[in-house]
Amino acid sequence: MKRSCEYDAAVIGSGPNGLAAAITLAGRGLKVVVVEAASTAGGAARTEELTLSGFRHDIGSAVFPMAAASPFFSSLPLSRFGLEWIKPPVQMAHPFDDGRAALLKTSVTDSSLTLEGDEKAYAKLIQPMVDRFNGLRDYLLGARRFPQNPLPLTNFGLKALSSAEYLSMSHFKGASARGFFAGAAAHSILPLNKTPSAAFGLVLCTTGHAVGWPIPVGGAGSISLSLSRHFASLGGTLITGHKVNSFTDLPDATALFFDTAPRHLLRIYGERLPTGYKRSLRNYRYGPGVFKLDWALSGPIPWKAEGCNQAGAVHIGGTFSEIAEAEFSAWHGRLHSRPFVILAQPSLFDSSRAPSGRHTAWAYCHVPNGCSYDMTEAIESQIERFAPGFKSLILQRHASAPADLEAGNPNLVGGDIVGGAQTLKQILCRPACSLTPYTTPLRNVYLCSASTPPGAGVHGMCGSHAASVHLKRLGI
Ligand SMILES: Cc1cc2nc3c(=O)[nH]c(=O)nc-3n(C[C@H](O)[C@H](O)[C@H](O)COP(=O)(O)OP(=O)(O)OC[C@H]3O[C@@H](n4cnc5c(N)ncnc54)[C@H](O)[C@@H]3O)c2cc1C
């Protein structure tokens, strides 16, 4: 006789993808439990007082273009559960040493104003993608890496498959547009002469114009709180403070969804997995790590360039060659004295993040995987370069090296924040080459983290796709 399990499904890990899987399953009437190692739900989408009382910092993600684009997020009534978005006037600013900044605003032509003669080239490159954003989004956030109808994607695909270096050198004449594009492309955490680093620049610029790079009121934790509340309203159970270390720790459930790094699935199932799949998980490559800083500040960052104080996110690194050198170093296991820094300044737009008149800032740079070097001075000097007086505003700082990030969230292997290197191979085969990358060779065992398509970012699509595969199998 078949034994019935306590739950229809258990999700291991409560990051955005774990919660998305759980909501998708519970929404179709399944009895679902989410088991989370940390004391609160949300994974890399949580907000805590890391420095001083009243200063609320995002411990992981801070700016959310992918959540704004996500069909899963827009299908949920999250505003009913407290989620409220803010769209800063400037989505992203990229300051230069001469005191100017290139600004990514909603309109493509507006954002190009400071691109020194490359305005038309930028618009020609980006506007067609903005115009076809819905089709592009459905592919980028879809479950299939090989589209059924590739024709509408031809324009994007040919350019996306190149390196950021090739794309910017072939499309732009001046240093401004090249530097601006390098900053967006560096989110790939790939060397900028490596394909498909251009894809990340194209996607982030296009998304910025099409839907913005919004931030939630109260920080990333508000996203997870609203997802958790929605899950609870569907009758779901959340257990925190329980790390699944081995097969015997697994909840009693018919189906298991792992919002974990592939190596944790491997550790938990070990010899139960067939050799080929085990080899794929073992060979899955993690990329560079990050060194992250959060600050409590006595005032807003005194940017030299106009417009930076209107931006939710600021890319600090100046020229294409400087950013390219920094990213090349991190990829090849070396440190760079002038790292490329990604900074967010949410308290400029959300007064709930800091006491009146005070501010928070969040920033990180890429470093070799597992690197233990303290990058505080290098990051702060880079900011000071474009915002003289920044250091004097620091009331308190909180630093997280790769090992600290991984200690707080085991998915951040060696400080890799994107669930595995974003090489072309690992974009197409994530975590292994398969038409159904969410399934594993074990019956009713799924992987649903950012190490599956469509990959990193707070969008919940990996979880939602994995759950949909299971529901389809059940005929629901
Ligand atoms: C510093 C940083 C900055 C980032 N910036 C951005 C950004 O600005 N915008 C953006 O869109 N994305 C950003 N990201 C990436 C984004 O946060 C991730 O891609 C996203 O959170 C992935 O979601 P996930 O559900 O796959 O995994 P995670 O969010 O990593 O959650 C996984 C959860 O599973 C739990 N878990 C793992 N193993 C076990 C186990 N064995 N037992 C129990 N629980 C377990 C972990 O504790 C964790 O809570 C950033 C990430 C970091 C770390």
The ligand as a Tripos MOL2 file, in Angstrom:
@<TRIPOS>MOLECULE
LIG
   53    58     1     0     0
SMALL
NO_CHARGES

@<TRIPOS>ATOM
      1 C1         24.8820   40.8400   -2.1770 C.3       1 LIG1
      2 C2         23.8480   40.5100   -3.2310 C.ar      1 LIG1
      3 C3         23.3730   41.5240   -4.0670 C.ar      1 LIG1
      4 C4         22.4050   41.2330   -5.0320 C.ar      1 LIG1
      5 N1         21.8520   42.2680   -5.7580 N.ar      1 LIG1
      6 C5         20.7660   42.0260   -6.5180 C.ar      1 LIG1
      7 C6         19.9670   43.1010   -6.9890 C.ar      1 LIG1
      8 O1         20.2070   44.2720   -6.6760 O.2       1 LIG1
      9 N2         18.8910   42.7920   -7.7660 N.ar      1 LIG1
     10 C7         18.5430   41.4970   -8.0600 C.ar      1 LIG1
     11 O2         17.5450   41.2620   -8.7640 O.2       1 LIG1
     12 N3         19.2700   40.4620   -7.5890 N.ar      1 LIG1
     13 C8         20.3470   40.6940   -6.8140 C.ar      1 LIG1
     14 N4         21.0370   39.6560   -6.2390 N.ar      1 LIG1
     15 C9         20.7400   38.2740   -6.6680 C.3       1 LIG1
     16 C10        19.4310   37.7720   -6.0890 C.3       1 LIG1
     17 O3         19.3030   38.1520   -4.7460 O.3       1 LIG1
     18 C11        19.4020   36.2490   -6.2120 C.3       1 LIG1
     19 O4         19.5760   35.9010   -7.5730 O.3       1 LIG1
     20 C12        18.0870   35.6850   -5.7200 C.3       1 LIG1
     21 O5         17.8760   36.0070   -4.3510 O.3       1 LIG1
     22 C13        18.0850   34.1840   -5.9050 C.3       1 LIG1
     23 O6         16.9620   33.6520   -5.2740 O.3       1 LIG1
     24 P1         16.9450   32.1270   -4.8080 P.3       1 LIG1
     25 O7         15.6050   31.8910   -4.2440 O.co2     1 LIG1
     26 O8         17.3830   31.2740   -5.9490 O.co2     1 LIG1
     27 O9         18.0770   31.9740   -3.7000 O.3       1 LIG1
     28 P2         18.4110   32.7900   -2.3950 P.3       1 LIG1
     29 O10        17.7850   34.1240   -2.4060 O.co2     1 LIG1
     30 O11        19.8860   32.7260   -2.2500 O.co2     1 LIG1
     31 O12        17.7170   31.9490   -1.2320 O.3       1 LIG1
     32 C14        18.0870   30.6390   -0.9330 C.3       1 LIG1
     33 C15        17.5760   30.3150    0.4390 C.3       1 LIG1
     34 O13        17.7040   28.9050    0.6620 O.3       1 LIG1
     35 C16        18.1930   28.6820    1.9680 C.3       1 LIG1
     36 N5         18.8900   27.3940    1.9620 N.ar      1 LIG1
     37 C17        19.9030   27.0140    1.1600 C.ar      1 LIG1
     38 N6         20.2960   25.7640    1.4550 N.ar      1 LIG1
     39 C18        19.4860   25.3430    2.4600 C.ar      1 LIG1
     40 C19        19.4010   24.1290    3.1850 C.ar      1 LIG1
     41 N7         20.2230   23.1130    2.9430 N.pl3     1 LIG1
     42 N8         18.4590   24.0250    4.1490 N.ar      1 LIG1
     43 C20        17.5950   25.0490    4.4040 C.ar      1 LIG1
     44 N9         17.6540   26.2290    3.7400 N.ar      1 LIG1
     45 C21        18.5920   26.3700    2.7800 C.ar      1 LIG1
     46 C22        19.1180   29.8590    2.2050 C.3       1 LIG1
     47 O14        19.3170   30.0620    3.5970 O.3       1 LIG1
     48 C23        18.3540   30.9980    1.5400 C.3       1 LIG1
     49 O15        17.4540   31.6060    2.4360 O.3       1 LIG1
     50 C24        21.9640   39.9050   -5.2280 C.ar      1 LIG1
     51 C25        22.4350   38.8910   -4.3880 C.ar      1 LIG1
     52 C26        23.3300   39.1980   -3.3720 C.ar      1 LIG1
     53 C27        23.7790   38.1150   -2.4230 C.3       1 LIG1
@<TRIPOS>BOND
     1     1     2 1
     2     2     3 ar
     3     2    52 ar
     4     3     4 ar
     5     4     5 ar
     6     4    50 ar
     7     5     6 ar
     8     6     7 ar
     9     6    13 1
    10     7     8 2
    11     7     9 ar
    12     9    10 ar
    13    10    11 2
    14    10    12 ar
    15    12    13 ar
    16    13    14 ar
    17    14    15 1
    18    14    50 ar
    19    15    16 1
    20    16    17 1
    21    16    18 1
    22    18    19 1
    23    18    20 1
    24    20    21 1
    25    20    22 1
    26    22    23 1
    27    23    24 1
    28    24    25 2
    29    24    26 1
    30    24    27 1
    31    27    28 1
    32    28    29 2
    33    28    30 1
    34    28    31 1
    35    31    32 1
    36    32    33 1
    37    33    34 1
    38    33    48 1
    39    34    35 1
    40    35    36 1
    41    35    46 1
    42    36    37 ar
    43    36    45 ar
    44    37    38 ar
    45    38    39 ar
    46    39    40 ar
    47    39    45 ar
    48    40    41 1
    49    40    42 ar
    50    42    43 ar
    51    43    44 ar
    52    44    45 ar
    53    46    47 1
    54    46    48 1
    55    48    49 1
    56    50    51 ar
    57    51    52 ar
    58    52    53 1
@<TRIPOS>SUBSTRUCTURE
     1 LIG1         1 GROUP 0 **** ****
